[in-house]
Amino acid sequence: MTVLIDVISEPSRILEIEGVWNTLISKCGKNPLFLSGFVKQFMEFYRSKGWTPLVLVISADKMVVGIAPLMTKKKVGVRFVKFLSKSWFSPDFIVDDQYREPCITSTLDFLFKNLRCQFVDLTLPVESPNLRILKQKCKANRIYCYTKRGRWADMGHCIIPTGYTWAELRSSRGKNFRRKFKKIERHLDRAGSWKIIHVENGKKGSDAIRKILDVERMSWKEAVRTRRGIETDQDLLMIWKGSQHMTRTEPDFKWSVCFLELNNQTLAYSLALQYKEVAFIVKTSYDKRYKRFYPGIYVNNAAIRELFNKRRIRKIDLLTDLPFHRTWTSRSLPRVKVMISRKSVLPTIMGFMFASAYAHADPLLKKAPFISDLE
């Protein structure tokens, strides 16, 4: 079998092969963040940060059978490679199951022989079928492979199965679940007139993003961004721009936003992406002035209820593993950090890198501050 690799570094080239790209995603995955519109956004953003996008499009038998969405950078003479998107987006190799082994093998060959990189830093979902193959191929080719499960919020993702009704979910979570939301509603009732507004796809899209950004500017996260010199939530903007593109080009893709409003003031929002029968809650935030009403957890509950009631959704992925997610589910799947190198000194380097990564990790995704922040 002849395997060919086409390297894409220009974001615009993704759209040139958009039909082929999204056909493979549709066949081999259910994560909408792998679709062309999102990958183009990731490529543009990380290029602006000094990374070189390294998207490998793998062909065999005269058809595209795999995609490796990567990026690379050289630091102090050492070339690093990592996935193109952050760990909480669940990055992975996208490959046709029939060609999984040759795709992983050819990717490793390209990185270590053609690119001559020294370290590959990947985070994969533990349920990924590529994880086992990756470790096998590293061992067969005498490439050092070190794996570790991280401890902070982006190294796991909570899953809500939806093979039952919303009433059954409420019942399964116990009396405290129902009492909690009834109590929030009573507090809102005493404060004035309130409502949940649901917006999806192209309907009032410009108004939706304006309201989302208004909430973000008044959220508790804004102080963290200000301290770090970040003007806006870049992840949010990339997701939004990618969503607008995919709505126009991919019929199986949808976005939706739930807003909680009190006296015509938007208190909180929850943004969801839907692809086929899977939904992802990708962003939730609230106006910190109204924290006493627990708006974040209430609007999240409204978004999850809306997805349940559509009946065509089979699973809701919350993307991270935060304490407040236990309101709806006890099921969490870990992600695995994989560091690959030709040299066996990797464990020593990794000890330093993990300590450094946690020290500089996005505080919005460390577990400790989230115990009650979305309530």
Secondary structure, 3 states (H helix, E strand, C coil): CCEEEEEECCHHHHHHCHHHHHHHHHHHCCCHHHCHHHHHHHHHHHHHCCCEEEEEEEEECCEEEEEEEEEEEEECCEEEEEECCCHHHCCCCEECHHHHHHHHHHHHHHHHHHCCCCEEEEEEECCCHHHHHHHHHHHHCCCEEEEEECCCHHHEEEEEECCCCHHHHHHHCCHHHHHHHHHHHHHHHHHCCEEEEEEECCCCHHHHHHHHHHHHHCCCHHHHHHHCCCCCCHHHHHHHHHHHHHHHHCCCEEEEEEEEEECCEEEEEEEEEEECCEEEEEEEEECHHHHHHCHHHHHHHHHHHHHHHHCCCCEEECCCCCHHHHHCCCCEEEEEEEEEECCCCHHHHHHHHHHHHHHCCCHHHCCHHHCCCCC
